[in-house]
Amino acid sequence: MTVDQEYYEGQAEDAARVLSVDMRAKVPAGRFGRLLVTKEYTPLEPDLVEHKFYAPGVGPVLAITVKGGSGRMELLHVNLAP
């Protein structure tokens, strides 16, 4: 299933597709499991694709450019209130 994230014709046509709901990742902020992983893209830049990893109760922990570049963003620190 593809979901539009933002839409303004010709300006912002971002979309995402769920790839997994059970991935793991290790980033400077720690190890995370049960991650939602999405493939994020836009027809305005067809050569650019990112995979984003979201942890329950935390939010985005990792983003990797898998097509059209070599970007990587990692969560460095998280402070979860009890």
C-alpha positions as CSV (number, residue, x, y, z in Angstrom):
1,M,0.0,0.0,0.0
2,T,1.3,3.4,-1.0
3,V,0.3,6.5,1.1
4,D,0.6,10.1,0.0
5,Q,2.5,12.0,2.7
6,E,2.3,15.5,1.1
7,Y,0.7,16.6,-2.1
8,Y,0.9,19.9,-4.0
9,E,1.0,19.1,-7.7
10,G,4.4,19.8,-9.1
11,Q,5.8,21.0,-5.8
12,A,5.5,18.3,-3.2
13,E,4.3,14.8,-4.2
14,D,5.9,12.7,-1.4
15,A,4.7,9.1,-0.9
16,A,5.7,6.1,1.2
17,R,5.3,2.4,1.2
18,V,5.6,0.1,4.2
19,L,8.4,-2.4,3.8
20,S,8.5,-4.0,7.2
21,V,7.1,-3.8,10.8
22,D,9.7,-6.0,12.4
23,M,13.2,-4.7,11.6
24,R,16.1,-4.0,13.9
25,A,18.7,-1.2,13.8
26,K,21.7,-0.1,15.9
27,V,22.4,3.6,15.9
28,P,24.4,5.8,18.4
29,A,21.2,6.2,20.5
30,G,21.0,2.4,21.0
31,R,19.5,-0.7,19.6
32,F,15.9,-0.7,18.5
33,G,13.6,-3.5,17.4
34,R,10.1,-3.8,16.0
35,L,10.8,-1.0,13.6
36,L,8.4,0.3,11.0
37,V,10.5,0.6,7.8
38,T,9.2,2.7,4.9
39,K,10.4,3.3,1.4
40,E,9.9,7.1,0.8
41,Y,10.0,8.7,-2.7
42,T,8.6,11.3,-4.9
43,P,7.8,11.2,-8.7
44,L,9.4,14.7,-8.8
45,E,12.8,13.1,-8.1
46,P,12.4,9.6,-9.4
47,D,16.1,8.8,-8.9
48,L,16.0,9.4,-5.2
49,V,14.7,6.8,-2.7
50,E,15.1,6.7,1.1
51,H,14.3,3.9,3.6
52,K,13.3,5.3,7.0
53,F,13.1,3.4,10.3
54,Y,10.7,4.3,13.0
55,A,10.8,2.9,16.6
56,P,7.6,2.6,18.7
57,G,7.5,5.3,21.3
58,V,10.5,7.1,19.9
59,G,9.9,8.0,16.3
60,P,12.5,8.1,13.5
61,V,15.8,6.5,14.4
62,L,17.5,6.0,11.0
63,A,17.2,7.2,7.4
64,I,19.2,5.8,4.6
65,T,19.3,7.0,1.0
66,V,19.2,3.8,-1.1
67,K,19.0,5.3,-4.5
68,G,20.3,8.6,-5.9
69,G,22.9,9.3,-3.2
70,S,24.5,8.0,-0.1
71,G,22.9,9.9,2.7
72,R,22.5,8.5,6.2
73,M,20.9,10.1,9.3
74,E,21.0,8.4,12.7
75,L,19.4,9.2,16.0
76,L,22.2,10.2,18.3
77,H,20.5,10.5,21.7
78,V,17.0,9.8,23.2
79,N,15.7,10.7,26.6
80,L,12.6,8.7,27.4
81,A,10.6,10.0,30.3
82,P,9.4,7.3,32.8
